Structures are given as structure tokens and as C-alpha cells.
Amino acid sequence: MKNKDLFIVFILLFAFFVSYLVDTISVIRVILGFLFVLFLPGYSLTSLILSSHGYNDIERLIISCGLSLALSPLLSFLVFEFVGHSFILVCLAVFISCISLFAFYKRLKSERTEVSSKSDKIIDKETIDRKVAFIAATSGVLVVVIAFYFKSFPTIGSPLISDILITSLVFILSLLLVIASFAVKTLKETYFILLNCLLFTFVARTIIYLRLSYPPLHDPYCFFIAFLNIYNYHTLNPVQNLYLEGVLHWPLMLLITYDLVLATGLDPIYFFKFQEPILGIFFFLAIFVLAKEITKNDGVALLAGLFSSLASHIIFFQSEYHPQGLIFTFFAFLAYSIIKLLDGKSIMSYSLIALSFVAAIVLTHYFSSLLLAVVFATIFLCTNALAILERKVEGWPFEIVKNPAHNALFLIIVISALAYHLYSYPQHLEKYIKMTFGIPYAYQAEVVAISAPFPSNVIKNVRVLVFILSLISVVYILKTKDKKEFYLAQFWLSFIIFGLIGNYFIWLEVGRITAFYEALTGVFASITLFRFKDEWAKRISKSKRTIVATLIASTIITCSFFGGTYVPAYYFKSFGVNDCYFCSNRLPDMDLYPPAGIWINAHVSGDARYVTDYYGRYGFTGIIVFFWGEKSMEKVSGTVDPIGYMTKSVALNERAYLILNHGYEYQNYKDLVHLCDLIYTNGEIEIHIR
């Protein structure tokens, strides 16, 4: 049946609204709610604007998921601005229905037959190699075992033996998935291995929540408070806390949460903890289709997904409720659509898809949208400069596609990103200009150099290895003259250049830029290892080359997995306290933060002043305690360790409440605390007042 997929869309839409109107939380409603928000909008649009020719089912599904991730919150943003929050689910349903009907009508007019049924028959006839089937089964079991280990975190023999055991399990799992990436030959094999890669990706991002009840860093609480502003007051404007004004100008991550809470009926706290790890799966899928588009090789795509999704910076941002992690997913899908567009395929369709992701990026995070504008401005200039060189230099190695539509799209991206900043919240742009050119700015803090311990050095050296592997393939483009690799290399080089500029010349957020670079570097690193295995160094037997490539890839993935939170205590038992890490490598008991906040709410007056280690590495208590105590941060003085003169002045002269983490070795702690009375402690949080 030619349009059976669209009939299924309408059936799912109807089933969702039945489950929603019944108004009970059930597994069926949760599943249908996720499909309604994170699949149906994109699938309906791809059915309309993309031909089924040239896509297999898995690519079509992945593109649909990525588009839904952008379209659902964008539609919600427009509904909030122009219609009203009560109509969000209705407007989403109307969008899905109308687009699906247009797609249905378009197919009826088309004389071409769909090829999806043929591809289904081909997949049904495919067999799975026994080795790949064994790897799929074994790696699935290993993922579950690793997740249970981190949940229970047992001591097996001794702390050191436990650390060796979990490291070995992760290495074996990485080894199996890399072997499978090198071995897959059919789509059915790819499906099985892809599923285990996605589970591995998810577990890598949920280590925090397997070990702790709530995140220990304060940024997720800032964004969750912004979500609660939307959820409780049904507005994108700050109601109680003026600090939220800057956050709410970039609300897309918050609106995804809002849509999912409405659609599934689940408690928002589940999305606070697990939304970004779940969406990290979408990032793997985005890298998969990006690498598949460039190389037409499922194995390369699987390995690229493992490299990129398990890169330490990526894991860090996608482990917590933070929009930066979502940006990487949007960017990977944007890079995919730009490469399809530059390759001359369905220019109008992919321009629309690209602009959808651009709009999503612009409305998700302040820094990333600025970086996007600068990167596309650079690519615009480079592309036109290379086109000029192609005309003037005889024998120029690259044929640059010259299309005015490409230049127009790049300019639209640059202008829209900058214009939204200037229109909505120019303070952020002013901040970055001041910090970039060295003008003193109030948020700047002195960074104290701390010698990095062994785990950090290992992770740093692994990043260097991945960079070298990537650089080899980028340079090799001069020989292959592969246009798609060349297009992607422009993005990769742009991030490298801006990272170097930010590290050595002017102020830029290098950590975030590095994460963008890591998002793409996995693609080139995987291409290099596949070429080494299949094409290069043929004096060495292929089996030996395969073994070397497998060991290199497995080692990289294992080390990156353990670097994802920058806190070894999440993974290992034998590493002690060290100020190089967040929370000094001491995991706080997050179950004791809510009672401390509740105590403050019950016993401290609303106009009280507070002093806490808001900016330090030690406890990050500031936002967390006040979040649970439902107190505004406007009367909190944040400190940077060591506790200095200004902290003493506020705590002693203004009778402010001093809130610290029990067990951290604060410098000058005794000089201040002995002047105050301890009025509350629960073994994790201390509250003092003079």
C-alpha cells in the first residue's frame, strides 16, 4: 500500500489524543507522547518535501527524529508568542495532520512508486553474520551489566580491583562494537549494532544519575528553574526571578521539556534528569547519517557515532540539563543538510531543513548561535575566495559548486543569528565583545592553575590522538578531492581556528568550541582508521592492520567514556580528593540537599542575606540549596575559594547566613566559621550565622 506510512501517522495521532483525553499516565501514553513530540512532526514534513528515492528506512527515520526535535519546540515558541499555551498540543496536531494530508495528496499525483516496500523486502531477505549476531547479543548484555555496576557501585575485592574490572568491561564493550563496525555488511546487521551503540551512548550520559539522585552542579538548576517559570506561569517572560530573563530568550530546550511533560503526563523531574541523555541518542543518530552521507559506509558511520558521541566534552554537556548539549545535535543535523544542499540535491527541500535547524540553534543557546554566525560567515568568505582561486589558478584541485542560493542561505544564517541577539537580549553580545577584547567585565574570575592528575592527562592525550587521526583524513582530501569531505572539513577547520584564537589571542569560550570540534572529529578519525584497515600500509597484512585499528579505536572510546564528567569518583573508587575536579572529586550526598533547602524555607525570613560557594569548585551549593528551598538568588553573595575579606564582611557585618558543604577543606574556613554559630547541619550542608 503506497501511503500506508501516512495512515499509520494518522492512527498514532488519533491514539495519542485518546490516551491524552483519558488523562491517565500509562506506558502507552508515554510512548505515544514521545512519538507525538519527537517523531511525527518531522516524519510528516520529510514525507512532503523529500522523495523516497535515495533513502533507506533508517536514514528517513533519523532525519524525521532530528527535524521533530527542532520543529516541536519551534512551533511551541510561536504558539506561546501568538496564540496561547493552551493550544500547544492542538497546534502540533494540526501541523502534523495538514502536512501529512499535503504529502498524501502529493503522492497521489505522483506517478512514481515508492521504493520503501522494495527495500523492506531486501532487508527481510538479508541474513546476519554469526559473528555480528554474537557481538550484538554480548554487547547488549555488557551495557546492562555496566549500568547495574554504576547503580550499585559495589566493591569487588578492593577499590583497585573494582576499578580494573569496570575499566575492562567498558574496554571489552568498546572492542566488540568497534569489531562489529568493521564487520557489518548489511542493513539488518547495522540495525542490531546501532541499537547497542545507542544504549552505550545513553548509559555514558546517565552515570551521574545512576550514582546520585540529582546533579551536583548548579547550571542544570538554573535552566530547570527557567522551565518551571514556563510550566507554572505559562509564559516566556520571567515572573519572579529577573535573572531568568537572559535564559528565557533562548527557550527551546525548555519548550521540549514542556511539550514532553504535556504529552506524556510524566513528572518534570524525570526530564530534568534524563531528557538530555535521551536526546544524546539523537546526537549519535545525527553523526551516523552525516558520516553515512559522506562515506556511504555503514561501518564508518557507526564508528564515527561512537567516537563523537563518547567524546568527553560531548558527554559532559549532554549529561546535564543544559542547552549546550542540545546544540551539538542540532548542529550535526545542520551540517548534514548543508552537505546535501551543497551536493546539489533537493536544494529547496534541504534549504528548508537547514533553516529549521538554524532557527532551533538561534533559539537554544546564546553563545552557540553567535559562534554559528561567525563560522558561517567564515565559510561564506572561504567558499567565495576558493571559487575565485578556481577561476584564476590553473589545475585547482577542487571544483567549487557556485550557486547563488548557497550564498543566500549562508548570509541568512549569519544575519538571523546576529539579529536575534541584537533584538532580544543585546546584553549578551555586549558581554562577549567586552570579554573578547579584554575590557574588564563583572563576570570574569581569576583562574587558578592546578596540576592535572593522571586521568586528566590520559584523556587529554587521547584527544590529541583523535585530532591526529582526523588531521590525516583532512589532509588526505587534497589527494581524494572528495567534495563532501571537503565541505565538512571547512566546518572542522573553522572550529580549530577559533579554538586556537580563543586559547592564545583573545577571550573565547574554548571549552564549548572544542566540543563543536569533537562533534565532527569522530567522522574524520573513523575514515582514517577504515582507510588504514582497507587501503593503506598494504605491506602489512590486512588482519594485522585491522587489529591495530581496532585496538586504537577501542582505547580511544574507553578513555573518552571515563572522561565524560570530569570527576573520576563517578567511575572509580581508588582516586582520592583532588581540587582539579568538580566537587574536588568528592561526590556529595544529593539526597541531603532538599531537606537543607526545606529547612531554610521554614526557618529563614524572606529578606535574609546569604553567602555560599556559588562560584567555587567545592560544593556548588548556591543554586541547589536555594532551588529546594524555593528562595530567590537575588540576595545571595557568591564566593570564590579561598574565603576572603569580602565574604567575611558580608557574613559578619550584614548577618548573612553562611552555607557550606560539610567535609570540604575550604581555605580560611576556620578563620570565618569560628566567629559564627552553627545552626543547621545534616552531614552534607552546614548553615552558620553570627
Beta strands, then each sheet from edge to edge (+ up, - down):
strand 1: 610-612
strand 2: 636-638
strand 3: 657-661
strand 4: 677-681
strand 5: 685-689
sheet 1: 2+ 1+ 3+ 5- 4+
end
